[in-house]
């Protein structure tokens, strides 16, 4: 915490974003592992869905429990505990001797994912200067995309040997890195001020900002803390509840547009599309991970230049086109270009998600709630996100079995169209606006669509 320059916050954000790598790795690794687990344990489509979606039950529970914990114990401390859970869960999955044991440890890993999914962006958003907040919070999504990409590479490496246990065990490495890194990071100055430790908050803020004059920012933090203590009553109060519903709706929209059918089942979809060998299907999936990772760079580079709304609108239109393409190709499976066109449609979808709904949803739920209920509000939105994630993941293979692949992706297409309409009418532009300014507008009764710039 001895940073003398004004870029100490970048170092902090990079370390905290390792939790995003773990988030991505432990969600993506199942896509390749399930091809071998399915054969070893003779899984039905329904049991396959349970194994894949079990991590989401844990993530939902993690989000439920950790909202208040992050406000009480602090974002930094919770991320340290999170690293331990990630490590233990990865080892447990690798050593599982039956389906029940595997499901239990996947749920345990899910607890860590649920915590990481909102605590890391929350911590980063409270550390970052306003003009860099979008880029730095989207850094966490970039880390998630990188974790997914790495998980696909690891899956491909172990696929040749049929070693699904090694796929899970590799998750211990980033867990150790996060644990060591977080121990040396400071608490959020906003959280310290909320605990009544104002002198310590000022010291941390000055260390993060370097030689900058921080008095105006510091006084804003203190002013907003005096408004009202947080709780369910405040969260559902007249001025804040609309933001709560917007956060929930955006969190649900991120999932019900079908993203994790691609993340979790990409090799399975490629097998449907003609890539019959597991190794070939996983290799094709590596390409999906690479496109996802590099497309997220767009958000990191341009969120604070172009804004949230333009990227959201552009990305979702591209997602809709990709889903429509996938649907059309599965309705015309005898077409000679079926496999190639299915791959192109999937890559278009994942690329557009990577610079839009992927990072911006997590950024928005870290921005649109007042400090006193930011942890609680983010937790509620995150619970909605994981709950809808579970619903989509659990029902995907069953829906494909009874309705067909073409109809399934057509359903996701129409949901994406509804999401585009929602974003157009309700999502604010928060580019370059301080968290305190957003809070002040909310408490004055400004409509959430206009709480930003």
N, C-alpha and C positions, 0 to 999 in steps of 0.2 A: 504494500500500500504506500510505497514511497515514490510513486510516479510524479515527476515534476513537470512533465509536458502534458499537453491537452489531448493526447491520444491514448491515455491509459484506459479509457472506456472501451477502446477497440480490443485490447488484450482481454479485458474482463468479458466482453461479449463472445470472443472466440473460445474461451475456456468454458463458459456457461453453455455454449452451443454444442459442446461435446455430448450433452444430454440429448440433443437432437440427432446426433449420429446413432446413439443407442436406440432412441425411439425408432428411427428409420430401419436400423439393422434388425431389431427384434420383431418388427412388423413385416419386413420383407423376406426374412430368412425362411419363413414357413412355406413360401411359394414353391421353392425347390425341394425342401425337406418333405413336404406332404406327398410328393410323388412316390417316395420310398417308404414313408410311414404307412401310406395307404396299402401298399403291397405286404409289408411286414406284419401288420396287424389286421389285414383283411377288412378294411373299413368300407361301410356302405356310404352312399352319397350324404345321407343325413349325419352319420358319425364323422365323416370327413368335414362337414360344416361345423360340427361341434368342436373338433380339434382346432380348426383354423380360427373359429370365433371365440374360443375360450379366453384368449388373451384380451379380448375386448370387454369381457365381463370384468376381468381384473382392472382394466383401464377405467371402466365406469366407476368401480368402487374406489379406485385411487383418486379419481377426480372428486368424488363425493366427499371423501375423508380429508383430502388435503387442502381444500379451500380455506377452512378455518385454521388448519395447522400452519399454513403459510403466513397467515395474518398474525398468528400467535408466536410461532417459533422463528419466523423469518424465511425468506426465499432461499438464502444461501444455505442455511442449516438443512432445509428440506432436500435440497439438491445433493448434499453430502450423503444423507441417508438413502436417497434414491440410487446413488451409485452402488452402494452396498447391495440393495435389493436386485439391481440389474445383474451384478456379478453372481450372486447366489442363485438367482433364477436361471441364468444361463447354464451353470454347472448342473443344476437339478434337471433341466431338460435333456442335457447330453447324457445323463446317467439313468434316465427313465427306463424301467423294465417292462412297463405295460401302459396301456392307453390312459388309464385313470391317473397314474403318476405323472404322465406327460401333460395331461390336461391341468392337473393341479399346479405344476410348476409354470405352465404357460399363463395361468391366471395370476401367479405370483409375479411373473415378469410384467404382466399387464398392470399391476399396481404401480410399478415404477414408470411405465409408459404414461399412465394416467396423470401422475404427478408431473413428469417431465413436460407433457404436452402443453401445460399452461404456466407452470412455475418458471420455466426458462424464459419464455417470451415476456412474462411479467417482470422478472428480474432485470432483463436486458432493457425493457422499455423504461424502467425507473432509473436506470443508470445512464442511458443515452441522452445526449443533447437533442433538442427538438428537431434540428435540421438533419440529423443523422438517424433519427429513431426508426424510420421506415426501413432503411437499409440494414440497420443492425438487428432489428427484430426479424426481418426476412432472412438474415444470416442463419437464424435457427432453422428456418424451413430449408435453406440450402444444405444445412448439416443433415436434416432429415432425408433429403433427396440423396445426399452423398452416402448416408448409412444404408439406404435401400439399394443404391448402386453397388456398394461394397458387398452387401449380403448376396446379391445376384452373382457377383464374381466368386465369392466364397462357395456358394451353392454349386456353381459350375465346376470349381476345382474339386470338390468332394464328390460330385455326381459320378465322375468316372470310376470312383471306388465304391459308390453306393453308400457312403459314410454320412448319413444324415446327422449322426451324433456330433461329428466334427463341425458341421454347420452351426449348431447351437453353441458349442464350446467356444468358438472364436469370439463370441460376444463378450467374453471376460476382458479382453484387451482394452476396448474403449471404456469399459466400466472402471478399470484401474486408473486410466488417464483422467477421467472425470473426478474420481475421488481425490487423487493427489492435487489436481488443479484447483478444485473448489476450496480446499483447506486454506489456500493462500489468498483468496479473494475477499474483498470487503462486503459488509452488509449493504443493502440498499439504503441510501441516505433518507429516502422518503419513509421507508419502514422504520428506521431508527428514530426519526422525528415522531412518527406515530406512537412509538413506545415511550415518548417523553424524554428521550436522550438527545436533546437538541444540540448540545455542544459536540457530541460525537458525530451527529448527522452532518453538522457544518464542517467538521474535520474531514469526513469521508468525501463530501461533495467537493471540497477544495482539492483534495488529493486526486480526484477523478478529473476535474476541470483544469488542473494545472494552475497557470498564472492568471486565468480569466477572473473577472469580477463576478462573483456568484451571489452577491447580496440580494439582487432582485429575484433571482430564481429561488433562493433560500426563503425569502420573506413570503413568496407566493405559496411555497410548500406549507409554511407555518399557518398562513391565513386560511388555507383550505382545510387544515386539520381542525380548526376551531369551529367549523360549521356544525357538525353533528357526528356523534359516534356511530359506527357502522353496525349493521345487523339486518335481519330479514325485513324489519319494518321500514328501514331506510331504502333497502333494495326495491321494495314494492311501493315506495312512496310515489306521489303524483308525478314528480319530475323525472324520476329515474326508471320507472317500470317500462316505459316505452323502449328505452335503450336496452333493458333486460330482454324484452321480446325480440328486438332486432338482433341482438347477439345470439340468442337461441336459434332464431330462424336462419341466420347466416351459418351457424355451426352445423345445423341439420342439412342445409342445402349443400354444404361442402361434401357430405357423405352420400346423400340420396341421389346425387348426380352420377354415382357409380364408380368413383375413383378406386375404391379398394377391391372392387371386383378385378381390376387390372393389377393392383399391387400384390394382392394375395393369390390370385388365380391366373396370372399371366401365362405360366407354363401350361396350365390346364387348358386355357383358351387356345394357345398355340397348338396343342395336341388336337383340339377340336378342328383347328384350321389346317391340319394336315402334317404338322411337325410331330410325327408319331413317337420317335425315340425321346426319352426323358432328357438325355444330354443335349439333343438338338433343340428341344423346346426351351430348356434353361438357357442355352446359348443365345437364342433369339431374345429371351427376356433380359439378358445383359444389355442389349441394345435399347430396350425400353428404359432401363435404369439409367443409362448414359444420357439419353434424351431428357429424361426427367431432371437429372442433376444439372445439365448445362442450361436448360430452359429456366431453371430457378435463378441463374445468374442475371437474367433479364430483370427480375423483380428486385434483386439486390442492387443492381446498377441504376434502375430508373424509377423506383417507387417514390423517392423523394424529389424527383425531377418531373415526372409525368403525373404522379398522383395515384391514389388508390382506385378511384372510379373508372378511369379510362382502361387501366389494366384489367380490372374485373370484367368490364363489359366486353372488351376485345377477347379476353381469354375464354369466357363462357360461350361466346359465339363460335369460336374455334372448337371448343369441347362438343358443342351441339352438332357441328358438321362431322366431327370424328365419330360420334355415337351413331349418327344417321348412316355414315359409311359402313360401320361395323354391322349395323342392323341389315342394311341392303345386301351386304356380302353374305351374311348367314342365311338370307332368304334365297340366295343364288349360289349355293355351295358347289354347283357343278361348273361354274364359270372357270375358265382356264387360269385366270389371274386371281382366283379366290384367296389363296394363301398370301400372296404379295400385297393385295389390296387390303386385306384384313390387318396386316402388319402396318401398312401406311396409315390406315385409319386409327389404329391404336396409338401409333407414334404421334399423330396430330393431336389426339385427345390428351395424351399425357404431357406433351409439350405445352399446350395451352393451359392446362391445369397448373403446371409448374410455375408459371409466372403470374397466375391470377388467384384462383380460389385457394390454392395450396398455402402460400405465405400470407395472403391478405386477411384471411379469416382469423388466423392467430394474432395478427397485428391489431385488427379492429377490436377484438374482445379484450386486448390489453390496453386499449385507448379510451373506450367509450363509457367506462364506469368511474365514478369518483373514487379517490384514494381510500376512503374509509370502508368501501365495499368492493374494492377492485378484486381482491382475492376471492371473495364470495361470489361476485358476479361472474368472474372468469370461470370459477369452478362450476357454476350452474350451466353456463354455455358449453363448457368442456364435457360435462355429463351428457348433455343433449347430443353433442358430437359423437361421443363414444357409444351412446345408446343407439343412435341411428346407424353408426358404423356396424355395430353388432347385427342389427336387423337386416341390413343389406348383405353383409357377409354370410350370415346364417341362411338366408333365403335364396342366395344366388344360384347354387347348383340345383336346388329343388325347383326353382322357377324355370331354369333351363330345361330340366327334365320334363316338366309338365306343360310349359308354354313354348319352349323352343328358344334357341339363342337369338334369333332375329327379333322375336317379340320382346324378349328381355331387354335387349339394348334399345329397342324402340321406346320402351317405357322410360328408361333413363334419359332418352332424348327429350321427351315431352316434359319431364321433371326439370331438365336443364332450361328449357324455354321459360317455364314458370319462374325459375331462379333469376333469369335475366330481367324479367319484369320487376321482380322484387328489388333487385339491386338498383334499377333505374329510379324507382320511386322512393326508396327508403334509406339507402346507404349514404352517409355523409362523406365529404372529402376532408380528411384530417391532415393533409400534407402541410408540414411546416408550422402546425399549431401546437402549442405546449399542452401537456396533460392538464395543467391547472386552468388554462383558458377554456379547454373543452368542458371541464368540470363546472366552471363559473357559468357558462352558457346553459348547461343542463339545469343547474339550480335556479336559473332565472326563468326557466320554462320555455327556452328556445326549442323548437321542434328538432328531434335528433337528426333529421335530414340536413339541418342547417347549423349544427354545432361545430362544424369545421370551418374551413376557409370559404 
